Structure formats: structure tokens, C-alpha cells
Amino acid sequence: MKHFVINPVLNKEFKLRFRSFKSFLGLLFYLLALAILIIGFVFIESLTSSQGFFKPEQSRMMFMMLSILQLILILFITPGLTAGVISSERERQTLNIMLTTAQSSASIVLSKLISSISYLMLLIIASLPLYSFVFLYGGISPIQVLTTVVYYSFTILAFGSLGVLFSTLIRKTIVSMVTTYAVTLFLVGGTAFLTLISLQFGQGYYHMSSSGTPPTTPYAYFMAMLNPVIVLAGSFEPEIHDEIHRITGIKTPLWVSYVISYTIIFVGAILLSIKKLRPNMKKG
């Protein structure tokens, strides 16, 4: 543990990333955009409200919108931050030098992952004070905010590990980035499309069925459990999960399957990255 804390690779990555003026400029514009969105939403809803004030139901809607928007931003930014952490070192011809140091493959891979996602974690933590607008009007509890932040952190680790994996397996950064974005797009957009199609088929079979027992379509569940947006939206609106459970016939909560699935993906991606980092090294 001590060796990992004083890891020179991690220290170098932190210094390069957080001493950059662009990083703090990006943080500034990110928070400004969220603040403008929140204030604009409150102002417009207050004007259109018949009572002339912002209600707790509207505050809850704002929290849901803000949470899903942040999740989409996370899914969009994560591949760009992680898909080149190893391949860029290879292109600069500094990877071989790094591999000759006393750092293990696990230490290098984990350091690259942590340093690349640390900026995203900073964005999330820095945006927490903006949620005070939600607490002012009610409709949401601190536990829900904390749960959402934990969900963000887990999702960042899972999708970040995919970026590190493709960066390790693919020599060119641009190809690695395109591949990572393609996989992310499938896990977000593709699974959402397949879930909707499966649910539509399930509802169609239900109406066409002459028996009293509705047929189940479990494929929709397996697609939905891989979709981070559906899982998060279902935590806010339980009716979404209830509909999926009704049509698929699977009663296991989606978030449980989500955590299990992406934990397996995370562990597998990290272990494979560690193994493939030194593909030509043989044990003596």
C-alpha cells in the first residue's frame, strides 16, 4: 500500500493533470454551465407555475434532470480521458522506459486509471454545492444525493477500466479512443434501443396472448441491466423498473445486476490490462 501511495507514475500524472490551466478552466465552465441550467430551470418553472413559486415536485424533477445530464457527461468524457493512457506512452516511446522501472504492471495500470478518472471525480465533488438549490425547495433527501454520487463513482471506474483496456490492447491512440467510444455508445445507446424493442415485443405478445399468463421476454432485462441511464432513471422512477420486471419476469433489482455485471467487467478489464501490458515478458 505504501509503495502505491508514493508511486512516481501516479505522482507524475497528478502533477501534469492538475497543474494545467486548462483543467481548472474546464472545471470553471462546467460549474458555470450547471449553475446556469439550475437557475434557469428554477426561474422558468417559477414563472410558469400557477402558484408563482417553485414546488418540491419541480425540485425533484430538476434533480433527476441534473443527475441524468451529469451521467451522460460522465459517459461522454470518460473514454476521452482513459482511452489513451497507455497507447500515448507507447506512441511517445516512453512506455518501454516505464516498464524498466521497479513499478509493477498492476501499479502502472491502476495509477493510470486513477489519475485519468481523478479529474472526473473532481468535477462531481465540485458540483455538489449546486445541489443545495435542490435542498432549498425540498423533494429530495441527502441520501439520494449520496447514492447518486456513489453510482457516478462506480460507473466511472467501470467505463474507465474499458478505456484502459483498449489503450493497452491497441497501439494507436485514435483507434483505441474510437473503439472505446463505440463500446460506450453500444452500452448506453445500443442497450437502450434493444431494451425498448424487447419491451415493445413483450407488450405486443401480451396483448396477442389468449392465455391469462403473459409471456415473458427476459432479453429486455439483460439489456436494461447494462444501461447506466436506465438503471439511474429507474432509481428515481420505480415504475420504470416495475414495468421491466413485469414484462421480463425477472424480479432481481436492476441495480444489483448492474453492480455485479460491471464489477465483473471492471475486474476482467484491469486483469487483462495488467497481463497484456508486458506481453513479451516471460517468467524466469
PERARA-V271380 format. One record per helix or strand. SS is the DSSP state (hx for helix, st for strand). FROM is the first residue (numbers start at 1). TO is the last residue. If there is no record, write none. Layout:
ss=SS from=FROM to=TO
ss=SS from=FROM to=TO
This chain:
ss=hx from=2 to=5
ss=hx from=8 to=18
ss=hx from=21 to=48
ss=hx from=56 to=82
ss=hx from=87 to=91
ss=hx from=95 to=99
ss=hx from=105 to=137
ss=hx from=142 to=169
ss=hx from=173 to=208
ss=hx from=219 to=224
ss=hx from=228 to=236
ss=hx from=238 to=248
ss=hx from=254 to=277
